[in-house]
Amino acid sequence: MTIEEILKLGAMGYTKEDIEAMDKTEPEKAEPEKAEPEKADPEKAEPAEDPTKDLLKFMAGEFEKLQKSIQDANILGSNIEQHKEKTAEDVLAELIAPPRKKGGK
């Protein structure tokens, strides 16, 4: 991961731990060069792991958390009682039998 990428992630709000979790690459070790390079056997070669998979998994987890918090907020907001408009029938019912007040005569 380059310094520019790290700075961009920091500007987006990622913490040091988040960035370290995304960057699983290890520093290259200095190995002495061999006289003859080994020929790659296509049948035995392991496919290279895509480094963006960890980032995508992390982002998918964050989106799931965001979605859950939005859904929770919507559920809480839906329980708020909304003002109901009075109809002519409601006004007539109040005139005929006015609502009783608690504790009073």
C-alpha positions, 0 to 999 in steps of 0.5 A: 500500500502506498503512502498516498493510499494510506493518507486517503484512507486516513482522510476518509476516517479509517483508523490505524488499526483498520488500515493495518487490517487492510494491508496484509502485505509483508515487506519484501525480504532480500533473497540471494538471486539463484543462478537459474530461475525456476520454471513455473509449473502452471499446474502447481502454481497457486493463484495469486490472492487478490489484495482487494478482497480484504478491503471489500469484506471490510467495506461490506461489513461496514455497509451492513452495520450502516444498513442495520442502524438506518433500519433501527432508526426507521423502526424507532421513528415509525412508532411516533404517533402522528396527528390524526385529522378530525372528521365530521363524524368525530366532531359530532361524536364529541358534541353528543358525548364529550370526552371525560376528563380524568380526575375531574367532575 
